[in-house]
Amino acid sequence: MKKTLLLLSLAALGIGSACAADPAKINWSNISVVKVPLFYPGQSTYEWLRSDAHKGAAKEVKRGDACMSCHDEDGAEKDIGNKIVKGGPLEPMPVAGKSGYKELKVQAAYDDKNAYLRFQWPTDNAYPGSEHQYLRFDGKEWKVSGYPKLDKVVQEGKQPGIYEDRMSVMIDDGKVAGFAQQGCWQSCHDGQRDNPKQFTKEEVAANPLLTAIKKGDVRKYLPDTRTDPSDWKTGKTVEEIAKLKAAGYFVDLIQWRAHRSHAVGMADDGYVLEWRLGDAGKDVFGGNADAKTHAPKFMWDAKKVGYKSITADQLRKGDHFLIREQNAVPFDPNAGWKEGDMIPDYLTSREDAKGSAADNNAIASWKDSMWTVVLIRPLGLTNDDDKALKEGGVYNVGFAVHDDNITTRGHQISFVKTLGLGVKKDAKVDINAVKLP
Amino acid sequence: MRLIPPSSKKFAPIMISVAMAAMFSVSANVLAAEVDADAAIALAKKNNCFKCHAIDKTKKGPAYKKIAAKYKGKADGEDKLIKNFTTGPKVKLEDGTEEDHKVIDTKDLKELKNLAQWILSQ
């Protein structure tokens, strides 16, 4: 995606107005860099942390002690990540060559309108992970092609590893008990996708909460949404969970996606409560496969981009984004499709993104095996699924990077940190956003 | 506060002090001046010692500075430390509970003495 297009998109939304900085022109060299260690956690779930396998620490975790009350020595994250990523009890399906550790550089600023969070991290690959799964024509049908590297089909060489890079930020405003001490681990549980004791479809279909909220799998959840926090099956009622949400018991989850949101200069906006949920409105991306035929709903507009599909030899060569308002046209089933033709499995659209789900923008670039992403988050949001950032506020945050064609547990993550927006010097925070002139 | 293991060079003044104290200790078999700080820290990290101990703050277990203050210069200081991390005795934690101390995964006396002296040099 060309940077100019992104800037035009952002300008169109008024981000460059008088009371807000032009995010492309912020002088980041004047803003201090905080280096946040990220490490590979494998299957170190909420339940594992409380088990005897977490040697000598189960009692402390159950008591609510902070992870860093033990893991605070120099190089702790690097040691843990490099050990887990190689495979063992916490990583049953190691990915060859994957980094156990990454250094995330974080800078933060704000003005009267927005908060600006700038992230930089190295990628394992010498290409940006900006491609995502495709629909591939096999001569008869369109089938998904490309899967995350933790999937068996990729590890067995039956499918290519194709999955977008991601940068995620989880935000708590102090209303989620335990998050200030144990961060993202409050949301990572046994039973979830790619975690121990992974759900079965039958279990999900029989679960009152998941059927009530119409979900077909188990994803991140916060402890108080279950009567037994360590058992995903013990969901509270929808009414009880609504009360938790109204009381602010949820964490915001902003995810910048190198394919599905980067294409139009956005980051998606969600939250974690009883599941990993999207904010109200319409997200920046949606599936491109027809629910019945599994054929694409849109294809590239050959008049604009010169092709209606690509083939495998064109992967990693150019930006392969399918953007509804820019380069997509309705799929033509009679366009002479050949075996091996590929069309993105997801369609992106800034124009279609609406409501609270469309709050977050981003500017991103990849150069010399390094992503640079600036998240732009409006201050003072009043939606009931957002954590409102305000000047003087202090927030507990967790960071995660998904790198090298992977999802779920295949990320590198941080211990919980504190983010302040212009807090006074005597207030101790890990990252203090500075007010822009 | 992050625990930053001191480098051997930064450590020199402390080691000199410990060396002077060791001159008056009949059982200080390894002179502090000979402490290989990097090796001691590596052994401690390998055995997750820093999960419970820090150099200058109380964690689950006491700070190494506190341990050093208790045993430094005592004839049996080194022996007591080695016994502590090779036999796994019951130890009282800072929260008042008790548990078995971790047993270091080496029987190399030279390594054990080096670790003990490094702790005593804090």
Interface residues (C-beta under 8 A of the other chain):
Chain A: K55 G56 A57 K59 E60 S69 C70 H71 D72 E73 D74 G75 A76 D79
Chain B: M1 R2 L3 I4 P5 K45 N48 F50 K51 C52 A54 K59 K60 T97 E99 K102
